């Protein structure tokens, strides 16, 4: 098949803390490996947390043709790339299927309009972002902008898609609640390229780099943003410091506007000596952190299917996540615990895991077995079927 993916960023290497980019990168690579003609239209921005751009128009990355359009204006994920309009106008009807990854980006909206104009089938994969972002508290101007976008175009992207890719049963129910037919929804969880985890770092490398001795490492790895619940984790960790003196909290990831407030909270709780803020970790450095951690914690106030959970499991690291993460249906109590997004509940789960080596050993043994069900190969096989269904729509 001739397949077009449209995303707001697609860097040549995966050095970003953005789940959508991670998914698009790995899915397109696997589709190309299977012999499909895969193209990506994207902006020239390299990440969402800086102003670095890529001075290239076209690159072939893992067999994928990536076309970069110059950014002239940006606000987070709304990156304006006027030259993409010409690409879409000339080429969109050369593709068998188009895959849109965001309904509120310049790239997603432009692609929808040309797909509609030229009668090209498309699938829409919201990655949990569409419905969730309507319920998150925003500044009034941002909320108004979303309402206007949804009324005039973004809502139509959802309604007119040949297929909508949901990550879980929970997300499927959310779309059905707003009137989307179940027949239009394909449940396809995120996948991970397990070949990247075949040769894991040795134990102790991360500890040595950061001067961590025998403390039990509690790891958070992701954007430092309020929606991620890192403040909940810090408060929970402060509770357990009173009960055990051999624990270390590691917070790794780029600042997404919340780092200053988080650091103030850490000082107020007087746990500066027990917390390491490492900054972003990528590639081998990230794997070293997972390998040395006793437990990976995802304390999000809302989440759908974060790649960090699969990454932790691929490294054999048990997990604690909140019940607000829409992936509990896949993991239950096989590889970790799920709790309410509350400091007391989370501190109780941390103590239970850190002080129960037998339970931790069972979770570690289960990690690899569970994560194999989420291989990128299985994910892309399901996606191919969704593409076929969409083209016959």
C-alpha positions as CSV (number, residue, x, y, z in Angstrom):
1,X,0.0,0.0,0.0
2,X,0.9,3.6,-0.5
3,X,0.5,5.1,3.0
4,X,0.9,8.7,4.2
5,X,1.3,9.5,7.9
6,X,1.0,13.1,9.0
7,X,2.5,14.3,12.2
8,X,3.6,17.6,13.8
9,X,7.2,16.4,14.3
10,X,9.3,13.4,13.1
11,X,12.9,13.8,14.1
12,X,15.6,11.7,12.3
13,X,16.3,10.0,15.7
14,X,14.0,9.3,18.6
15,X,15.3,11.8,21.1
16,X,12.0,13.3,22.2
17,X,9.8,12.8,25.2
18,X,6.6,12.7,23.2
19,X,4.6,9.5,23.0
20,X,2.8,10.3,19.7
21,X,6.2,10.9,17.9
22,X,7.5,7.6,19.4
23,X,4.5,5.7,18.1
24,X,4.6,7.3,14.6
25,X,8.3,6.6,14.3
26,X,8.1,3.0,15.1
27,X,4.9,2.2,13.2
28,X,6.2,3.8,10.0
29,X,9.5,2.0,10.3
30,X,7.7,-1.4,10.6
31,X,5.3,-0.6,7.7
32,X,8.3,0.2,5.5
33,X,10.1,-2.9,6.6
34,X,7.0,-4.9,5.4
35,X,7.3,-3.4,1.9
36,X,4.7,-0.7,2.0
37,X,5.5,2.7,0.4
38,X,5.4,4.9,3.4
39,X,5.7,8.7,3.4
40,X,5.5,11.2,6.3
41,X,4.6,14.8,6.0
42,X,5.7,16.9,9.0
43,X,7.2,20.1,10.2
44,X,10.9,20.8,10.4
45,X,10.9,21.1,14.2
46,X,13.1,18.6,16.1
47,X,11.2,18.6,19.4
48,X,8.4,20.2,21.3
49,X,10.5,21.7,24.1
50,X,12.9,23.9,22.2
51,X,13.3,25.9,19.0
52,X,15.7,23.5,17.1
53,X,14.8,22.9,13.5
54,X,16.0,20.5,10.8
55,X,17.3,22.2,7.7
56,X,16.2,19.6,5.2
57,X,13.3,19.1,2.8
58,X,13.4,15.4,2.4
59,X,15.2,12.5,4.2
60,X,14.8,8.7,3.9
61,X,14.8,7.3,7.4
62,X,14.5,3.5,7.9
63,X,13.0,3.3,4.4
64,X,10.4,6.0,5.1
65,X,10.2,9.1,2.9
66,X,10.0,12.0,5.3
67,X,9.1,15.4,3.9
68,X,9.8,18.4,6.1
69,X,7.9,21.6,5.8
70,X,9.4,24.9,7.1
71,X,7.7,26.2,10.3
72,X,6.8,29.8,10.4
73,X,4.9,30.0,13.6
74,X,4.5,27.6,16.6
75,X,2.7,27.2,19.9
76,X,3.4,23.8,21.4
77,X,1.9,21.3,19.0
78,X,0.3,23.9,16.7
79,X,3.2,24.4,14.3
80,X,2.2,26.3,11.2
81,X,3.8,24.9,8.0
82,X,2.3,26.6,4.9
83,X,4.5,24.7,2.4
84,X,2.8,21.5,3.4
85,X,-0.4,22.8,1.7
86,X,1.4,22.5,-1.7
87,X,2.6,19.0,-0.9
88,X,-0.9,17.9,0.1
89,X,-2.6,19.6,-2.9
90,X,-0.2,17.9,-5.4
91,X,0.1,14.4,-3.8
92,X,-2.6,13.4,-1.4
93,X,-4.6,11.5,-4.0
94,X,-1.5,9.4,-4.8
95,X,-1.9,7.5,-1.5
96,X,-4.2,4.5,-0.8
97,X,-4.7,5.6,2.8
98,X,-3.8,8.6,4.9
99,X,-3.2,8.4,8.7
100,X,-3.8,11.6,10.7
101,X,-2.4,11.7,14.3
102,X,-3.8,14.9,15.7
103,X,-7.1,16.7,15.1
104,X,-6.0,20.1,16.5
105,X,-2.7,20.5,14.7
106,X,-2.1,22.6,11.5
107,X,-0.8,19.4,9.8
108,X,-3.8,17.3,10.8
109,X,-6.4,19.9,9.9
110,X,-4.8,20.7,6.5
111,X,-4.6,17.0,5.7
112,X,-8.2,16.4,6.5
113,X,-9.4,19.3,4.3
114,X,-7.5,18.0,1.3
115,X,-8.5,14.4,2.0
116,X,-12.1,15.5,2.1
117,X,-11.7,17.7,-1.1
118,X,-10.1,14.8,-3.1
119,X,-12.2,12.0,-1.6
120,X,-9.2,10.2,-0.1
121,X,-9.8,7.7,2.8
122,X,-8.2,8.5,6.1
123,X,-7.9,7.0,9.5
124,X,-7.6,9.1,12.6
125,X,-5.6,8.1,15.7
126,X,-6.1,10.5,18.6
127,X,-3.6,8.8,20.9
128,X,-6.0,9.7,23.8
129,X,-5.4,13.4,23.2
130,X,-8.7,14.5,21.6
131,X,-11.3,13.7,24.3
132,X,-8.9,14.1,27.2
133,X,-7.8,17.6,26.2
134,X,-11.4,18.8,26.3
135,X,-11.6,18.0,30.0
136,X,-8.2,19.3,31.2
137,X,-8.2,22.8,32.7
138,X,-6.6,25.3,30.3
139,X,-6.2,29.0,30.2
140,X,-9.4,30.6,28.9
141,X,-7.9,31.7,25.6
142,X,-6.6,28.1,24.9
143,X,-9.9,26.6,25.9
144,X,-11.8,28.9,23.6
145,X,-9.5,28.1,20.7
146,X,-10.1,24.4,21.2
147,X,-13.9,24.9,21.3
148,X,-13.7,26.9,18.0
149,X,-11.5,24.4,16.3
150,X,-13.7,21.5,17.4
151,X,-16.9,23.2,16.2
152,X,-15.6,24.1,12.7
153,X,-13.1,21.4,11.8
154,X,-11.5,19.1,14.5
155,X,-14.9,17.6,15.4
156,X,-15.4,16.8,11.7
157,X,-12.1,15.0,11.5
158,X,-13.4,12.6,14.1
159,X,-16.8,12.2,12.6
160,X,-15.7,11.7,9.0
161,X,-12.8,9.3,9.5
162,X,-13.2,5.9,7.8
163,X,-11.6,4.4,10.9
164,X,-10.7,5.7,14.4
165,X,-7.8,3.9,16.2
166,X,-8.5,3.6,19.9
167,X,-5.8,2.3,22.3
168,X,-8.1,0.4,24.7
169,X,-11.7,-0.6,25.6
170,X,-11.8,2.4,27.9
171,X,-11.0,4.8,25.0
172,X,-13.5,3.0,22.8
173,X,-16.3,3.7,25.3
174,X,-15.4,7.3,25.4
175,X,-15.8,7.7,21.6
176,X,-19.1,5.7,21.7
177,X,-20.3,8.1,24.4
178,X,-19.9,11.0,21.9
179,X,-21.8,9.2,19.2
180,X,-19.0,7.3,17.2
181,X,-20.2,4.0,16.0
182,X,-18.4,1.0,17.4
183,X,-18.0,-0.4,13.9
184,X,-15.8,2.5,13.0
185,X,-13.4,2.0,15.9
186,X,-10.4,-0.4,15.8
187,X,-8.7,-1.1,19.1
188,X,-5.0,-1.2,18.5
189,X,-2.7,-0.8,21.5
190,X,0.7,0.8,21.1
191,X,3.5,-1.4,20.2
192,X,7.2,-1.5,21.1
193,X,10.2,-2.7,19.0
194,X,11.6,-5.4,21.3
195,X,14.7,-5.8,19.2
196,X,15.9,-2.5,20.8
197,X,15.8,-4.2,24.2
198,X,17.6,-7.4,23.4
199,X,21.0,-6.1,24.7
200,X,20.2,-4.2,27.9
201,X,22.8,-2.3,29.9
202,X,24.4,-3.9,32.9
203,X,23.1,-3.3,36.4
204,X,24.7,-0.4,38.2
205,X,25.7,1.9,35.2
206,X,23.0,4.5,36.0
207,X,23.8,4.4,39.7
208,X,27.5,5.0,39.1
209,X,26.8,7.9,36.7
210,X,24.7,9.7,39.3
211,X,26.4,8.6,42.5
212,X,23.5,6.5,43.8
213,X,24.7,3.8,46.2
214,X,22.4,1.1,47.6
215,X,19.2,3.1,47.7
216,X,16.1,1.6,46.1
217,X,15.4,3.7,43.0
218,X,11.8,4.9,42.3
219,X,11.8,6.2,38.7
220,X,9.5,8.6,36.9
221,X,10.4,9.2,33.3
222,X,8.4,11.6,31.1
223,X,7.4,15.2,30.6
224,X,7.4,17.4,33.8
225,X,3.9,18.6,33.6
226,X,1.0,18.8,36.1
227,X,-1.1,16.4,34.1
228,X,1.6,13.8,34.6
229,X,1.0,13.9,38.4
230,X,4.7,14.2,39.3
231,X,3.6,16.4,42.3
232,X,1.5,13.4,43.5
233,X,4.5,11.2,43.3
234,X,6.7,13.7,45.2
235,X,4.2,14.0,48.0
236,X,3.9,10.2,48.2
237,X,7.6,9.8,48.2
238,X,7.9,12.2,51.1
239,X,5.6,9.9,53.1
240,X,7.7,6.9,52.5
241,X,11.0,8.7,53.4
242,X,9.7,8.8,56.9
243,X,9.4,5.0,57.0
244,X,12.5,3.9,55.0
245,X,15.8,5.7,54.6
246,X,17.2,3.7,51.7
247,X,15.0,5.1,48.8
248,X,15.8,7.5,46.1
249,X,13.3,9.2,43.7
250,X,14.6,9.9,40.2
251,X,12.6,12.3,38.1
252,X,13.8,12.2,34.5
253,X,12.4,14.2,31.6
254,X,12.2,17.6,29.9
255,X,10.5,20.6,31.7
256,X,7.0,21.2,30.2
257,X,6.4,24.3,32.3
258,X,6.2,22.7,35.7
259,X,9.7,22.1,36.9
260,X,10.0,25.3,39.0
261,X,6.9,24.5,40.9
262,X,8.0,20.9,41.4
263,X,11.4,22.0,42.8
264,X,9.6,24.3,45.2
265,X,7.5,21.5,46.4
266,X,10.5,19.2,46.9
267,X,12.2,22.0,49.0
268,X,9.0,22.6,51.0
269,X,8.8,18.9,51.9
270,X,12.5,18.9,52.8
271,X,13.4,15.9,50.7
272,X,16.0,17.5,48.4
273,X,18.6,14.9,49.4
274,X,16.3,12.1,48.5
275,X,15.3,13.3,45.0
276,X,17.4,13.4,41.8
277,X,16.2,15.5,38.9
278,X,18.3,14.2,36.1
279,X,17.0,16.1,33.1
280,X,15.9,14.3,29.9
281,X,17.3,10.8,29.2
282,X,17.4,9.3,25.8
283,X,18.7,6.1,24.1
284,X,21.1,4.0,26.2
285,X,20.9,6.5,29.1
286,X,17.2,5.9,29.4
287,X,17.6,2.1,29.4
288,X,20.2,2.4,32.1
289,X,17.7,4.2,34.3
290,X,15.0,1.6,33.8
291,X,17.4,-1.3,34.4
292,X,18.6,0.1,37.8
293,X,15.1,1.2,39.0
294,X,13.3,-1.0,41.5
295,X,10.0,0.3,40.2
296,X,8.7,2.7,37.5
297,X,5.9,5.0,38.6
298,X,3.4,6.7,36.2
299,X,1.3,9.0,38.6
300,X,-0.7,10.6,35.8
301,X,-4.0,12.4,36.4
302,X,-5.0,11.3,32.9
303,X,-3.3,8.9,30.5
304,X,-4.2,6.5,27.7
305,X,-1.4,4.2,26.7
306,X,2.0,5.7,27.5
307,X,5.0,4.1,25.8
308,X,7.0,4.5,29.0
309,X,5.1,1.6,30.5
310,X,6.1,-0.7,27.7
311,X,9.7,0.5,27.9
312,X,9.8,-0.3,31.6
313,X,8.4,-3.8,31.1
314,X,10.8,-4.5,28.3
315,X,13.6,-3.7,30.8
316,X,12.1,-6.0,33.4
317,X,11.0,-3.2,35.7
318,X,7.7,-3.5,37.6
319,X,5.3,-0.6,37.5
320,X,2.9,1.4,39.6
321,X,0.4,3.5,37.7
322,X,-2.8,5.3,38.6
323,X,-6.3,4.1,37.9
324,X,-6.7,7.1,35.6
325,X,-4.4,5.5,33.1
326,X,-6.5,3.8,30.5
327,X,-4.3,0.7,30.2
328,X,-5.2,-1.2,33.4
329,X,-7.3,-3.6,31.4
330,X,-4.1,-5.0,29.9
331,X,-1.9,-5.3,33.0
332,X,-4.1,-5.7,36.1
333,X,-1.9,-7.0,38.9
334,X,0.5,-9.0,36.7
335,X,3.4,-6.7,36.6
336,X,2.6,-4.1,39.2
337,X,-0.1,-2.1,41.1
338,X,-2.7,0.4,40.1
339,X,-3.9,3.0,42.6
340,X,-5.9,6.2,42.8
341,X,-4.0,9.4,41.9
342,X,-3.6,10.3,45.5
343,X,-0.4,10.6,47.6
344,X,-1.6,8.4,50.4
345,X,-2.7,5.6,48.1
346,X,0.5,5.9,46.0
347,X,2.8,5.9,49.1
348,X,1.0,2.7,50.3
349,X,1.7,1.0,47.0
350,X,5.3,2.1,47.0
351,X,5.9,0.7,50.5
352,X,4.1,-2.6,49.5
353,X,6.4,-3.1,46.5
354,X,9.7,-1.9,47.9
355,X,9.4,-4.0,51.1
356,X,8.0,-7.2,49.5
357,X,10.9,-8.7,47.5
358,X,8.9,-11.9,46.7
359,X,6.2,-9.9,45.0
360,X,8.7,-7.8,43.2
361,X,10.4,-10.9,41.9
362,X,7.1,-12.3,40.5
363,X,6.4,-9.0,38.8
364,X,9.9,-8.9,37.2
365,X,9.5,-12.4,35.9
366,X,6.1,-11.5,34.3
367,X,7.4,-8.3,32.6
368,X,8.9,-9.8,29.5
369,X,6.0,-12.2,28.9
370,X,3.5,-9.4,29.2
371,X,5.3,-7.0,27.0
372,X,5.7,-9.5,24.2
373,X,2.0,-9.2,23.5
374,X,2.7,-5.5,22.6
375,X,5.4,-6.1,20.0
376,X,5.4,-3.6,17.1
377,X,4.9,-6.5,14.7
378,X,1.5,-7.4,16.3
379,X,0.5,-3.7,16.4
380,X,1.2,-3.1,12.7
381,X,-0.6,-6.3,11.6
382,X,-3.7,-4.9,13.3
383,X,-3.1,-1.5,11.7
384,X,-2.8,-3.1,8.2
385,X,-6.3,-4.6,8.7
386,X,-7.7,-1.3,9.7
387,X,-6.2,0.3,6.6
388,X,-7.8,-2.3,4.4
389,X,-11.2,-1.8,6.1
390,X,-10.8,2.0,5.7
391,X,-10.1,1.8,1.9
392,X,-13.2,-0.3,1.4
393,X,-15.3,2.2,3.4
